[in-house]
Amino acid sequence: MKSEVAYIDDNKLNLECIEAVLASEFNVSTFQKPALFLKKYSELTYAAIIIDIHMPTMDGFALYEKLIEHPHYNGCPILFISSDDSEATRIRSFELGAVDFIERQIRPEEMVARIKSKILFFLKQRSTMELGNLRVNLTIFRTKVKDVEIPLTFIELKILCLSLKNFPIPVTKEQIIEHVWKSEHVLDATIYTHISNLNSKLKNWDYDIQAKERGKGFQVMKKENL
């Protein structure tokens, strides 16, 4: 069965060319307008998403940031494609979290191979995390409490998974920043806001994520009233 791949590019000729290159290995859905892709996104599940960087209404970087916050984003690999292979563009791509940067001059065989390798790695990460009445399916990136699905943003999901993986050991702010944002410039208030929102959404969970005293990070703790 072919994997589902989405490709977003404002240039119609680019869409047709890339679709022709990938069609033998993947089922390719193409979108000329980023807004239309976001509108349709919740209707399909993709194994990889390829985004053109320079688009007029919404550039690829802005689309990426909206996508990873989308409640239906399943954590699949996101790759940027561009004829602009400047150092600044490449660095920005990887700083955001893209798994690859593809130059337009790349040989078709290499493009297919690189996309296939990213999809294979993504699919191999299938697992489930459970604690109390919470269950996180990392195959389709879905979270349930008492068998009720809880929509989380990708950032919230990454914080939750990191906290579960470390349980019962606390995670530091530095670990969260490195794991979630891969940046040194994240305000403490941003972290607290995301964790507060996460606890609010998971209010029926047997546990919550609590801030440790004196800035010692955050720890998954069983609720005292249970």
Secondary structure, DSSP 8 states (H G I E B T S, - for coil): --EEEEEE-S-HHHHHHHHHHHTTTEEEEEES-HHHHHHHGGG---SEEEEES--SSS-HHHHHHHHHTSTT-----EEEEES---HHHHHHHHHHT-SEEEETTS-HHHHHHHHHHHHHHHHHT--EEEETTEEEETTTTEEEETTEEE---HHHHHHHHHHHHHTTS-B-HHHHIIIII--S---HHHHHHHHHHHHHHTTTSSEEEEE-GGG--EEEEE-TT-
